[in-house]
Amino acid sequence: ADVLLWRNQKLSATLLFGVTAIWYLFEVVEYNFVTLFCHICITTMLIVFIRSITAEYFGWNPPKIPELISNEDAFREVVSTFHRRLNELLGKFLHIAGGNDPLYFFLVLTSLYIISVIGSIFNFLDLLFVGFLCMETLPYLYARYEKEVEYHAGQMTKKASKMYKRFDSRVLNKIPRGPVKEKKRT
């Protein structure tokens, strides 16, 4: 939350700059992911090599791989957390897809359709970048201009409500309906 609300400005700016640089490399320069990964590995190996040689030359301690990176328990914890979250997500998906909650079923279908339309306009990397950019800036802007946003959102809600009432009275109420049958209760 601190990163998204820009309370830690250095970390937020660094993260935004890093994601923008990655987007620039992939989208504008048309850098390939495999090539970038290999170049990062080569650079890391060269840095470790130079550090090892200079440590031996000056009598320093050689670089050590942190225990956090190679710790088996930490890796198992990450995998088990991912596994548990994936199972929860699949359980919710199957519950909704099974028709157990019709409101969420239609809401999810509509949301997925809207996302698919947006996805056909943008490529995946641009969509991720725009999503990250919104995630990084909108909470901060909302926190800073909360009163103005609430006022304009209220105005838009009132206008949408008036438009729906007009549509209901002019269109929906003019649709002929047949007689309503009562449900039999047993």
N, C-alpha and C positions, 0 to 999 in steps of 0.2 A: 504494500500500500504506500509506503514511503517513497518508493521508486516511481510509482505511477502518479502520485500527487506532487512530485518534484520537491519533496522535503529534503532529500539527499541529492542536491543538484548535480554534483560531480558524477555520481553513479548514473543518474538518469541521463545526463548529457552524453556520458561515455557509451551507455547502452544504445541510445538513439544514434550516435555517430557510428558505432560498430555495425548496427543493422543497416544503416544507410550505406556504409562502405560495402557491405556484403551485397546489398541490392545493386549498387553501382557496378560491382565486379561482374555479377551474373547477368544483369539485364543490359547495361549500357556497353560494357566492354565485351560482353558475351563470353566470359570466362567459364570454363567447364568445372563442375564440382570435383571431379576426379583429379583434374589438373591442379586445382587449388589445394585439395587435400594433400596431394603429393608434394607440392611446393612448401606447404606448412610443415610437413614431416621432414623434408630435407633441411629447412631452416632450423627446426628444433634439433635435429641431429648435429648440425654444424655448431650450434650454440653449445650443446652439451659437450661436443668434442673439444671445442676451444676452451671451455671451462675446465675440462679434465686435464688438458695439456698445461694450461696456466696454473692449475692447482698443483700439479706435479712439479712444475718448474719453480714456483714460489714456495712450495712446501705447505700449501693450504690443504684442508680436508677435501677429498674429491666429492663431487655432487652426489647426493643420495636421492633416490626416488622416494617421494613422500609415502608414508604408510597408508594414507587415505586413498591414494590411487590404486595401490595393489592389495588393499585389505579385503579379504574374502568375505568377512562379515558385513562390511559396508555394501559390497556388491550384492550379496544375498538380500539385504534389507531393501535396497532399491528395486530389485527384481520382484520381491514379494509385494511391495507397495504397488508397483505397476500392475502386477497380476491381480491384486485385490481390486484396484480401481477399474481395471478392464472388465472383471467379472461383474462389478456393480453396474457399469455402463451397459454391458450386454443384457443384464437382468432387466434394467429399466427399458431398454430398447425392445426386448421381447414382450414385456408387460404392455407397453404402448402399442406395439405392432400387432399384438394379439387382440386388440379391440377392447381391452379392459377399461380404457379411459378414452372415450370418443373425443372429448374436447382436446386433449393433448395429442391424440392421433391426427386430427385435422390441423392442429397448430404445427406439429412437426412436419407434416406433409407440405403445408404452405411455406414454412420456413425453408425446407429443403429445396422447394421449387424456386423460391426467390434467390437462394444462394446459387442454384444451378444457372439461373439467368444471369446473375452477376458474374459467375465464373465463366460464362461463355463470352462475356465482354472483355474480361481481363485474363491474362495468363496467371498461373498459380503463384509465381514468385511476386508479381505485382500485387495480387490479392493479399498475400501474406504481408507484404510491406505496408500496404494501406491499412490493413487490420492492425498491425503493430503500431503504426503511426497514430491511428485513432486511439488505441489502447494506451499509448504513451502520453497523448496530449489532452484528450477529452476529459478525463477525471480531474486533471489540474485546472482546465478552463472552467469546468462546472463548479469546482470548489471555490474558484476565484470570483466567478460571476453568478453565483447561485441565485440571488434575488432576481436578476434580469432573466435568467433561464426559466425560473419558476413562473414569472409573469408572462413571458411569451408562450410557454407551454400551456398555461391556463387559457390564454387567448385562443390558441390553436384548438384546444379541446372544446371551447365554447363554439367556435366556428364549425368544427367537425360535427358537433351535436346538432347545430342548426341545419347543416346540410343534410344530415341523416334524417331529421324530422321532415324536411321538405321532400326528400326522396321517398320517404315512407308514405307521406300523404299524397304525393302526386303519382307515384308509380306502384308501390307495393299494395296500397289499399284498393287500387282499381283492378287488381287481379281477381277474377271470380273464383270463389271457393265453393266447394260442394258441402253438403250437410256433414256435420261432425258426428261420428258415431261414438256412443259412450262405451267405455271398456267394461267388459263383464268381469265382475269380481267374484271369485269362488273361494 
